[in-house]
């Protein structure tokens, strides 16, 4: 499936759009980490939850947990929140 990568994670992928597989968001992120070691930790914390500053959309719906079911034709968009002062 298509995975859209935010600018702050492109140092791992060298691309804005990549391909990955998984029947759940958890499996997809494991596949991403297999392809691009270290990227999963930037999105998932030590408690196996999506980090607060990361928002993941499956098609047009927000994925609230790693158990979110995926289909092969889904588009997954990873969005990193911006902050500043």
C-alpha positions as CSV (number, residue, x, y, z in Angstrom):
1,X,0.0,0.0,0.0
2,X,1.0,3.6,-0.4
3,X,2.5,5.3,2.6
4,X,3.0,9.1,2.6
5,X,6.0,10.1,4.7
6,X,6.3,13.6,6.3
7,X,9.4,15.7,5.8
8,X,10.8,15.1,9.3
9,X,11.0,11.3,8.6
10,X,12.3,11.4,5.1
11,X,15.9,11.1,6.3
12,X,15.0,7.5,6.8
13,X,13.2,6.8,3.5
14,X,14.7,9.4,1.1
15,X,11.3,9.6,-0.4
16,X,7.9,11.3,0.2
17,X,5.9,8.1,-0.8
18,X,6.9,4.5,-0.2
19,X,5.3,1.1,-0.4
20,X,4.7,-1.1,2.7
21,X,2.5,-4.1,3.7
22,X,0.5,-5.1,6.7
23,X,-3.1,-6.1,7.6
24,X,-3.0,-3.7,10.6
25,X,-1.2,-0.5,11.3
26,X,1.1,-2.3,13.7
27,X,2.2,-4.7,11.0
28,X,2.6,-1.9,8.5
29,X,4.9,0.0,10.9
30,X,6.9,-3.2,11.5
31,X,7.3,-3.5,7.7
32,X,8.5,0.1,7.5
33,X,11.0,-0.5,10.3
34,X,12.3,-3.6,8.5
35,X,12.8,-1.5,5.4
36,X,14.0,1.6,7.2
37,X,15.5,0.7,10.6
38,X,14.6,3.1,13.4
39,X,11.6,4.8,11.7
40,X,9.0,3.0,13.9
41,X,10.5,4.4,17.1
42,X,9.9,7.9,15.8
43,X,6.2,7.1,15.5
44,X,5.5,4.6,18.4
45,X,6.5,5.1,22.0
46,X,7.7,2.5,24.6
47,X,4.1,1.6,25.5
48,X,3.4,0.6,21.9
49,X,1.1,3.6,21.3
50,X,1.2,6.2,18.6
51,X,3.2,9.2,19.8
52,X,1.3,12.3,20.7
53,X,2.9,14.4,18.0
54,X,2.2,11.9,15.2
55,X,-1.1,11.6,13.4
56,X,-1.8,8.7,11.1
57,X,-4.6,8.7,8.5
58,X,-5.9,5.7,6.7
59,X,-7.5,7.1,3.6
60,X,-9.4,10.0,5.2
61,X,-9.9,8.5,8.7
62,X,-7.7,9.1,11.7
63,X,-6.1,5.9,13.0
64,X,-6.4,6.0,16.7
65,X,-4.5,2.7,17.5
66,X,-2.1,0.3,16.1
67,X,-4.9,-2.3,15.8
68,X,-6.5,-0.3,12.9
69,X,-7.2,-2.7,10.1
70,X,-5.8,-2.0,6.6
71,X,-6.6,-3.1,3.1
72,X,-4.0,-3.4,0.3
73,X,-5.4,-0.4,-1.6
74,X,-5.4,1.9,1.4
75,X,-3.4,5.1,1.4
76,X,-1.6,5.8,4.8
77,X,-0.6,9.3,5.5
78,X,1.8,10.0,8.4
79,X,1.6,13.6,9.7
80,X,4.0,15.1,12.2
81,X,2.8,17.9,14.4
82,X,4.8,21.1,14.2
83,X,5.6,23.1,17.3
84,X,7.6,26.2,18.1
85,X,7.9,29.0,20.4
